[in-house]
Amino acid sequence: MGQKCTDPFIYLDYNATAPVRPEAVAATTASLAAVGNASSVHTAGRDAASTVDQARERVAALLGCLPNELIFTSGATEANNLAIRSAATHGRSLVVSAVEHPAVSEAAAAVANSVAGKVYTIGVHRDGTLRLDELEEALAASPVLVSVMAANNETGVLNNLDLVVRLAHEAGALVHSDATQLVGRLPIDLSKLRLDLLSLSGHKFGAPQGVGALFARRGTVPAIRPLAYGGGHERGRRPGTLNVPGIAGLGAAAQAARRDLEQEAARIKVLRDRFETEVMTAVPGTRRNGHPDQRLPGVSSLTFDGLPADALLAAMPGLAASEGSACSSGALEPSHVLLAMGLSRDEADCTIRFSLGHATTADDIDRAVRCVTYATHLVRAALHPNTTTTAPAHSGGQEGTRRHDA
């Protein structure tokens, strides 16, 4: 039956936020101990500006872009809004996928409304991958911008950005990607992947919360239209005094992530696969959501047949996981991502996202499996007190009983 979650706490919610890396703590702390506005010309100001420049170079190295193609922001939400607002023009349409984060879908809707444009929403298959036929149909309307996330925040499903970029550019559209969940977890090279705009948040890969960046390709993106006014910071594209300590932490986290990116991804994938296999074996009826291979190495979306996610999470207070996006926690509506993939409302309500990362250990996984198994038995017993759970573990492969059709 597994066992209760006991100390130490098990953290499997990296898609909400990752633990801050030691390198980022050190860089942020050192910057906090210093003084100086990066826009000032005295020695302290120049030292702060040097810290910002170094961080910009480190983030650029992680992305494979030029340092002057980066604009520091408060995170991906601001970067998404900045990108979409800057790309939109009067009367032109925008294209987004049905599984985008609200920071993209709601921004696109607001911008389209303000310029008398239209938003085309492209669906996804049961496995969470894009419906390319719908993308091609939307591109026939000559949109100004296509915004497709690099990796889904709930399922980890990866999009074929190379193909999206090729199709969109052939139609004359710019391409933006919310790469919040991808950056720092899998390699990306913007010198080869010809995205026009890309957003990221540092706290997803070990930087402090509240700092991120927008990549805007030099020479191909129209002038960035700031969301606020009142200063010439970031070359006039994002006014406001720079968050030097946060930016220092972002740079340090980027450098640390880049150092062993591929090795860490492989290690985390092994842990994720073991977690899924053992949980689906121990808990009959458990199903995995999303493409089995085309996904982030550390994300596992599991549907527990007939077991409400909120009850399961309450039964394992020593384990951090999520019903879906942390930004929508507490919402009464089920996940729009899972519904777009064809899950029923009941299935979506019985789904938990587990996400692993740089500090996850094999012991964490061993204890998490026991904890989840115990919670499922506890909740099932509470829901069906007169029923004995003796069903055999599923043996039909890693997806459980659900098919994930392409």
Sequence and secondary structure as in RCSB ss.txt:
>XXXX:A:sequence
MGQKCTDPFIYLDYNATAPVRPEAVAATTASLAAVGNASSVHTAGRDAASTVDQARERVAALLGCLPNELIFTSG
ATEANNLAIRSAATHGRSLVVSAVEHPAVSEAAAAVANSVAGKVYTIGVHRDGTLRLDELEEALAASPVLVSVMA
ANNETGVLNNLDLVVRLAHEAGALVHSDATQLVGRLPIDLSKLRLDLLSLSGHKFGAPQGVGALFARRGTVPAIR
PLAYGGGHERGRRPGTLNVPGIAGLGAAAQAARRDLEQEAARIKVLRDRFETEVMTAVPGTRRNGHPDQRLPGVS
SLTFDGLPADALLAAMPGLAASEGSACSSGALEPSHVLLAMGLSRDEADCTIRFSLGHATTADDIDRAVRCVTYA
THLVRAALHPNTTTTAPAHSGGQEGTRRHDA
>XXXX:A:secstr
      SS EE BTTT     HHHHHHHHHHHHS   TT  SHHHHHHHHHHHHHHHHHHHHHTS GGGEEEESS
HHHHHHHHHHHH  TT  EEEETT  HHHHHHHHHHHHHTT  EEEE B TTS B HHHHHHHHTT  SEEE  S
B TTT BB  HHHHHHHHHHTT EEEEE TTTTTTS   TTTS  SEEEEEGGGTTS TT EEEEE TTTS    
 SS S  GGGGTS S   HHHHHHHHHHHHHHHHTHHHHHHHHHHHHHHHHHHHHHHSTTEEEES SSSB TTEE
EEEETT  HHHHHHT TTEE BSS GGGTT SS  HHHHHTT  HHHHHTEEEEE  TT  HHHHHHHHHHHHHH
HHHHHHHH TT         S TTTT     
